[in-house]
Amino acid sequence: MSAGVRFTKMQGIGNDYVYINGFEERVDNPHELAARISDRHFGVGSDGLVLILPSATADVRMRMFNADGSEAEMCGNATRCVGKFAHDHGIVKKDVIRLETAAGVKIVRLLFEAGQVCGATVDMGEPVLAPERIPLRLSSAPAAGEDAQRFISRPVEVGGTTYAITAVSMGNPHAVVFMQGIDDLDLPKLGPLFEHHPLFPQRTNTEFVEVLSSTRIRMRVWERGAGETLACGTGACAAAVACALNGYTGRSPDVELKGGVLHIDWDKSDDHVYMTGGATTVFDGVYFI
C-alpha cells in the first residue's frame, strides 16, 4: 500500500480546506497533491490544501494551494482555521497567534465557546488600493474625474458587458462588482471571464455584491483557481472596503455569503481590516498518496 499522509478537514463558513500538519507530515509536491486531494469525486473534496508549517518569523506559517494546484498568497477563512488547528493540536499555546503567510504576518485572536476554539478575529492588515500593487495591467490613463491612485467603480468590459469594477488587494487581488440579482448569475460562465481578464495579470478573485443596507451586504464569490465557493474571507474584506469607498455602507458591515456571515471592520485608527468568523473541524483522516 502507498504511504499515507494524515490530514484534517476544516471549514470556515463553508470555505473548506484540507489541512496537513507540516510539523509531523512531509509533503513533497503540494501543487500536485492539492489538485488530487481537493477533487470532490476522487479525493477528499475541498476548495484547496493548506500546509501548517514552522516559521522563523512568527508562531506558525501557512502555505495555501487552490483546488487547481496553484499557490495563493492568502485565504482569510483559512487563517481562522489554522489558528484553531494550531491551538487544538498544541502547536501554539496562546490565544493570540502570529501567523506567517505569503501576504505577510497576520494576527489571529482566537474566540472560545465552552472552552473550545470556535472562531477568530484576524487582523488582515491594510487594504492595497494602488493599481500597480494589486496588480492591474492598465491600458489607458484614468478618465477625467477618476482617481489615478485607486481603481474605484471604473468601467471594464467583460464578455461583451460593461461592469463598474472596484479593485482591492487583501494580499491577493479582488474585483468587486455591485449589482442586483446576484442569485441569477451564471457564475461558471461569468467567473472565468473575470478571473482571466487582461486587466489582472495574476488573475483575480471576483465578488458580486448586493447592498442590503448601510450595515449589511450579500455576495457571491468566484475564487481564482477554485471557482465559486461558499465563502471567501479576503473577498468579504475586499467587498467591505469597496462598499465604504463607494459610499454604500459604513466601515463595519456584516457580509452574507452562501456559507454564513462574516463581520468586517475597516478601522479608521490604523487603516487595518479586521475579519471575525467561525472555524470548525469537520473530520480527520489519512490520504494514501
Residue pairs with C-beta under 8 A, 6 or more apart in sequence:
1 288
2 288
2 289
3 288
3 289
4 286
4 287
4 288
4 289
5 20
5 25
5 26
5 27
5 33
5 286
5 287
5 289
6 20
6 21
6 24
6 25
6 284
6 285
6 286
7 18
7 19
7 20
7 37
7 44
7 284
7 285
7 286
7 287
8 18
8 19
8 20
8 21
8 85
8 281
8 282
8 283
8 284
8 285
9 16
9 17
9 18
9 19
9 44
9 46
9 281
9 282
9 283
9 284
9 285
10 16
10 17
10 19
10 81
10 84
10 85
10 279
10 280
10 281
10 282
11 17
11 77
11 81
11 259
11 280
11 282
12 76
12 77
12 78
12 80
12 81
12 119
12 231
12 233
12 259
12 277
12 278
12 279
12 280
13 77
13 230
13 231
13 257
13 259
13 260
13 261
13 262
13 277
13 278
14 229
14 230
14 231
14 257
14 258
14 259
14 260
15 47
15 75
15 77
15 78
15 229
15 230
15 231
15 232
15 233
15 259
16 45
16 46
16 47
16 230
16 282
17 46
17 47
17 48
17 49
17 50
17 64
17 75
17 77
17 78
17 81
18 37
18 38
18 44
18 46
18 48
18 49
18 50
18 287
19 50
19 51
19 52
19 81
19 82
19 85
20 27
20 49
20 50
20 51
20 52
21 52
21 85
21 89
21 91
22 51
22 52
22 53
22 54
23 52
23 53
23 54
23 91
27 33
27 51
30 49
30 51
30 63
30 65
30 71
31 65
31 69
31 70
31 71
32 69
33 49
33 65
33 289
34 48
34 49
34 65
34 66
34 67
34 68
34 69
35 67
35 68
35 69
36 42
36 43
37 43
37 44
37 46
37 49
37 287
38 44
38 45
38 46
38 47
38 48
38 49
38 66
38 67
39 45
39 67
40 46
43 287
44 285
44 287
46 67
47 66
47 67
47 223
47 226
47 229
48 64
48 65
48 66
48 67
48 72
48 75
48 225
48 226
49 64
49 65
50 62
50 63
50 64
50 65
50 75
50 78
50 81
50 82
51 62
51 63
51 64
51 65
52 60
52 61
52 62
52 82
52 85
52 86
52 91
53 60
53 61
53 62
53 63
54 60
54 61
55 61
55 100
57 100
57 105
58 98
58 99
58 100
58 105
59 86
59 91
59 92
59 94
59 97
59 98
59 99
60 82
60 86
60 91
60 92
60 97
60 98
60 99
60 100
61 99
61 100
61 101
62 78
62 79
62 82
62 99
62 100
62 101
63 71
63 102
64 71
64 72
64 73
64 74
64 75
64 78
64 101
64 102
65 71
65 72
66 72
66 223
66 224
66 225
66 226
67 225
67 226
67 227
68 225
68 226
69 225
70 224
70 225
71 102
72 102
72 172
72 224
72 225
73 101
73 102
73 103
73 171
73 172
74 101
74 102
74 103
74 170
74 171
74 172
74 234
75 232
75 233
75 234
76 122
76 124
76 170
76 232
76 233
76 234
76 235
76 236
76 237
76 275
77 231
77 232
77 233
77 277
77 279
78 233
79 99
79 101
79 106
79 108
79 120
79 122
79 233
80 108
80 119
80 120
80 122
80 233
80 275
80 277
80 278
80 279
81 279
81 280
82 99
82 108
83 97
83 99
83 108
83 110
83 117
83 120
83 122
83 279
84 110
84 117
84 119
84 120
84 279
84 281
85 91
85 281
86 92
86 97
87 93
87 94
87 95
87 97
87 110
87 117
88 117
88 281
95 109
95 110
95 112
96 107
96 108
96 109
96 110
97 107
97 108
97 110
98 105
98 106
98 107
98 108
99 105
99 106
99 107
99 108
101 171
102 171
103 125
103 170
103 171
103 172
104 125
104 171
106 122
106 123
106 124
106 125
107 122
107 123
108 120
108 121
108 122
108 123
109 120
109 121
109 122
109 123
110 117
110 119
110 120
111 117
111 118
111 119
111 120
111 121
111 276
112 118
117 279
118 278
118 279
118 280
119 276
119 277
119 278
119 279
120 276
120 277
120 279
121 274
121 275
121 276
122 233
122 274
122 275
122 276
123 272
123 273
123 274
124 170
124 171
124 233
124 234
124 237
124 272
124 273
124 274
124 275
125 170
125 171
125 272
125 273
126 270
126 271
126 272
126 273
127 168
127 169
127 170
127 237
127 238
127 241
127 266
127 271
127 273
128 134
128 168
128 169
128 170
128 171
129 149
129 150
129 151
129 167
129 168
129 169
129 245
130 149
130 150
131 138
131 149
131 150
131 151
131 167
133 169
134 151
134 167
134 168
134 169
134 173
134 200
135 173
135 200
135 201
135 202
136 151
136 167
136 199
136 200
136 201
137 198
137 199
137 200
137 201
138 199
139 198
141 148
142 148
142 154
143 154
146 152
146 154
150 245
151 165
151 166
151 167
152 166
152 242
152 245
152 246
153 164
153 165
153 166
153 246
154 164
154 165
154 166
155 162
155 163
155 164
155 165
156 162
156 163
156 164
156 165
156 197
156 199
157 163
158 190
158 193
158 194
158 197
159 190
159 193
163 177
163 179
164 177
164 178
165 175
165 176
165 177
165 199
166 175
166 176
166 177
166 178
166 242
166 245
166 246
167 173
167 174
167 175
167 176
167 199
167 204
168 174
168 176
168 238
168 241
168 242
169 238
170 234
170 237
170 238
170 241
170 273
171 234
172 205
172 224
172 234
173 200
173 202
173 203
173 204
173 205
173 224
174 204
174 205
174 206
174 207
174 234
174 235
174 238
174 239
175 194
175 197
175 199
175 200
175 204
175 205
175 206
175 207
176 206
176 207
176 209
176 238
176 239
176 242
177 206
177 207
177 208
177 209
178 209
178 210
178 211
178 242
178 246
178 248
179 208
179 209
179 210
180 210
181 210
182 208
182 209
182 210
182 218
182 219
182 220
183 220
185 208
185 220
187 208
187 220
187 222
187 227
187 228
188 227
188 228
190 222
191 206
191 222
191 227
191 228
192 222
194 200
194 204
194 206
194 222
195 203
195 204
195 205
195 206
195 222
195 224
196 203
197 204
203 224
203 225
204 224
205 221
205 222
205 223
205 224
205 232
205 234
205 235
205 238
206 221
206 222
207 219
207 220
207 221
207 232
207 235
207 236
207 238
207 239
207 242
208 219
208 220
208 221
208 222
209 217
209 218
209 219
209 239
209 242
209 243
210 217
210 218
210 219
211 217
211 243
211 248
211 249
212 218
212 256
213 249
214 248
214 249
214 250
214 253
215 249
215 250
215 252
215 253
215 254
216 249
216 253
216 254
216 255
216 256
217 239
217 240
217 243
217 248
217 249
217 253
217 254
217 255
217 256
218 255
218 256
218 257
219 235
219 236
219 239
219 255
219 256
219 257
220 228
220 257
220 258
221 228
221 229
221 231
221 232
221 235
221 257
222 228
223 229
223 232
223 235
229 259
230 257
230 258
230 259
230 260
231 257
231 258
231 259
231 260
231 262
232 257
233 262
233 275
233 277
236 255
236 257
236 262
236 264
236 275
237 264
237 273
237 275
239 255
239 264
240 249
240 251
240 253
240 255
240 264
240 266
240 273
241 266
241 273
243 249
243 253
244 250
244 251
244 266
251 265
251 266
251 267
251 268
252 263
252 264
252 265
252 266
253 263
253 264
254 261
254 262
254 263
254 264
255 261
255 262
255 263
255 264
260 277
260 278
261 277
262 275
262 276
262 277
263 275
263 276
263 277
264 273
264 274
264 275
264 276
265 273
265 274
265 276
266 272
266 273
266 274
267 273
267 274
